[in-house]
């Protein structure tokens, strides 16, 4: 083999010399260091992610189970008004019931405080649904109030001095009496997903936030998806390449990098200020998220259209298809997997946005799930913000649980995007 160094007139290189070997060893050492730095970065990233997940799971798993007490309630006529079942003395009925369950108790209000404030409404709803219970006994399982829920879960230390403890010794003894009778249980907390927000932690749930996020994302999808695809198709396939189209393209790329709080300020000024739309409405939230998601969908759609080989267009034009037929019959179907992937990723990003929703008032205290996109509501990110700002100890675990629910939805949406990409993607 001819030595290239001889052809160029340079001195021949002795690749077996000590200097050449030293240079080779240095290059290999540098490559090894680079690999170690990369592996260390990946290890640190996974460690931080694991720490985050461990922090959320260790704190939030307690919220997925709720402490309940099973009680036998006798609907005595001294507490129930037959002609007005909805406004009878159910608090007094619960006090009498709890006095019978706790031996030696004399203060009905203190022992009844073991039960959640919503227990009286559960007792009321039972007899309203079945008036024949008047004078009879019914078995109900009701949640306990937050301090006793914390006690059952071990979050209140019994060894703490009484003056520094949320529950006094006699209150703990009353609860232990119920435990000794086998009346206390910790089933899965379906109320976390089935109840709306409440100022009592044991009754607070994510139903309103889930429906609010659903309506907001639905509005966002119905607006951003067709508009984004239409704009991308025009810019990529039909728009003339001139300064105007270049200016529009640059601004779309810039809008994709604009902080989300700017879109919230825009929505506050336009939708609420000029158009007079209501605050805390998922429809307005969906409009705001649509403005934020549009650049992402347009960029993803254009990238998917560019990925279609030019030969597809040329072949269709060669057999007499019009430009419109080429785009909608050939190019767009082949680009659809990439378009759907970009759209789902954009919606997943919109699902986790908090700042624009806070600015349009979707952090209000709403105790009922919305029935339509025009009813006041919160969203998952804003509900997390509300609970994180609450001083109640019970909301700490519920905040972490809500974050886990949000992360679950984000993971599912990203997994769907990956599935669609792998399932329908074509390679040329």
Residue pairs with C-beta under 8 A, 6 or more apart in sequence:
3 12
3 13
5 11
5 12
5 13
6 12
13 20
14 20
55 400
56 400
56 403
56 404
56 407
57 400
57 404
59 396
59 397
59 400
60 397
60 398
60 399
60 400
60 401
60 402
60 403
60 404
61 397
61 401
62 153
62 155
62 397
63 189
63 192
63 397
63 398
63 400
63 401
64 188
64 189
64 192
64 401
65 186
65 187
65 188
65 189
66 143
66 149
66 186
66 187
66 188
66 189
66 191
66 192
66 202
67 143
67 144
67 148
67 149
67 152
67 153
67 184
67 185
67 186
67 202
68 141
68 142
68 143
68 144
68 184
68 185
68 186
68 187
69 114
69 115
69 141
69 142
69 143
69 144
69 178
69 183
69 184
70 139
70 140
70 141
70 183
70 185
71 94
71 97
71 98
71 101
71 115
71 139
71 140
71 141
71 142
71 183
72 97
72 137
72 138
72 139
73 93
73 94
73 97
73 123
73 126
73 137
73 138
73 139
73 140
74 97
74 136
74 137
75 93
75 127
75 133
75 134
75 135
75 136
75 137
75 138
76 93
76 96
76 135
77 134
77 135
79 88
79 89
79 90
79 92
79 93
79 96
80 88
80 89
80 93
80 127
80 134
81 87
81 88
82 134
85 124
85 127
85 128
85 131
86 124
86 128
88 124
90 120
90 121
90 123
90 124
91 112
91 120
92 108
93 120
93 123
94 112
94 115
94 119
94 120
94 123
95 108
95 109
95 111
95 112
96 108
98 105
98 108
98 111
98 112
98 114
98 115
99 105
99 106
99 108
99 111
101 111
101 177
101 178
101 181
101 183
102 111
102 174
102 177
102 178
103 177
105 111
105 174
110 170
110 171
110 174
111 174
113 145
113 171
114 144
114 145
114 148
114 171
114 174
114 175
114 178
115 142
115 143
115 144
115 145
116 142
116 143
116 144
116 145
116 200
116 202
116 203
117 145
117 200
117 203
118 142
118 143
118 198
118 200
118 202
118 203
119 142
119 143
122 140
122 142
123 140
123 142
126 133
126 138
126 140
127 133
127 134
127 138
141 185
143 149
143 191
143 202
143 203
144 152
144 175
144 184
144 202
145 200
145 202
146 200
146 201
146 202
146 392
146 393
146 394
147 156
147 166
147 167
147 171
148 167
148 175
149 201
149 202
149 394
150 156
150 166
150 393
150 394
151 158
151 167
151 172
151 175
152 175
152 179
152 184
152 186
153 186
155 393
156 165
156 166
156 167
157 165
158 165
158 172
162 168
162 169
167 175
175 184
178 184
191 202
191 203
191 205
192 204
192 205
192 206
192 398
192 401
193 205
193 206
193 207
193 210
193 405
194 205
194 207
195 203
195 204
195 205
195 207
196 205
196 207
196 208
196 366
196 367
196 368
196 369
197 204
197 205
197 208
197 209
197 365
197 366
197 367
197 378
197 383
197 386
198 204
198 205
198 367
199 365
201 390
201 392
201 393
201 394
201 395
201 398
202 394
204 387
204 394
204 395
204 398
206 380
206 383
206 402
206 405
207 369
208 366
208 367
208 368
208 369
208 370
208 377
208 378
208 383
209 377
209 378
209 379
209 380
209 382
209 383
209 402
210 369
210 380
211 282
211 369
211 370
211 377
212 282
212 285
212 362
212 370
212 377
212 378
212 379
212 380
213 282
213 351
213 379
213 380
215 282
215 283
215 285
215 286
215 370
215 372
215 373
215 377
216 282
216 283
216 285
216 286
216 289
216 350
216 357
216 373
216 379
217 286
217 289
217 347
217 350
217 351
218 286
218 373
219 282
219 283
219 285
219 286
219 287
219 289
219 290
219 373
220 286
220 287
220 289
220 290
220 293
220 347
220 350
221 343
221 347
222 286
223 286
223 287
223 290
224 289
224 290
224 293
224 294
224 297
224 343
224 346
225 297
225 343
227 290
227 294
228 293
228 294
228 296
228 297
228 298
228 301
228 343
229 297
229 301
229 339
231 294
231 298
232 297
232 298
232 299
232 301
232 302
232 305
233 301
233 305
233 327
233 332
235 245
235 248
235 249
235 298
235 302
236 301
236 302
236 305
236 306
237 305
237 323
237 327
237 331
238 323
238 327
239 245
239 248
252 295
252 298
252 299
253 295
253 299
255 294
255 295
256 295
256 296
256 299
259 355
260 292
260 353
260 355
260 356
261 355
261 356
261 359
263 288
263 291
263 292
263 356
264 288
264 355
264 356
264 357
264 358
264 359
264 360
265 359
266 288
266 291
267 284
267 287
267 288
267 291
267 356
267 359
267 360
268 359
268 360
271 277
271 284
271 287
271 288
271 360
272 278
272 279
272 284
272 360
272 361
277 283
277 284
278 284
278 374
278 376
279 360
279 361
279 362
279 364
279 376
280 360
280 361
280 362
280 363
280 364
280 366
280 376
280 377
280 378
281 360
281 362
281 373
281 374
281 375
281 376
281 377
282 362
282 370
282 373
282 374
282 375
282 377
282 379
283 373
283 374
284 360
285 356
285 357
285 360
285 362
285 379
286 373
288 356
288 357
288 360
289 350
289 353
289 356
292 350
292 353
292 356
293 346
293 347
293 349
293 350
296 342
296 345
296 346
296 349
297 339
297 342
297 343
297 346
299 342
300 338
300 339
300 341
300 342
300 343
300 345
300 346
301 335
301 338
301 339
301 342
303 338
303 342
304 335
304 336
304 337
304 338
304 339
304 342
305 331
305 332
305 335
307 335
307 338
308 331
308 334
308 335
309 428
312 330
312 331
312 334
313 326
313 330
313 331
316 325
316 326
316 329
316 330
317 323
317 326
321 329
321 330
334 426
336 424
337 420
337 421
337 423
337 424
337 425
337 426
338 421
338 425
340 417
340 420
340 424
341 417
341 418
341 420
341 421
344 413
344 414
344 416
344 417
344 420
345 413
345 414
345 417
347 413
348 410
348 413
348 414
348 417
351 380
351 381
351 406
351 409
351 410
351 413
352 381
352 406
352 410
353 381
354 381
354 382
354 384
354 385
357 363
357 379
357 381
357 382
358 382
358 385
362 377
362 378
362 379
362 382
363 378
363 382
363 385
363 386
364 376
364 378
365 386
366 376
366 377
366 378
369 377
370 376
370 377
378 386
380 402
380 405
380 406
380 409
381 406
383 402
384 399
384 402
384 403
384 406
387 395
387 398
387 399
387 402
388 395
388 399
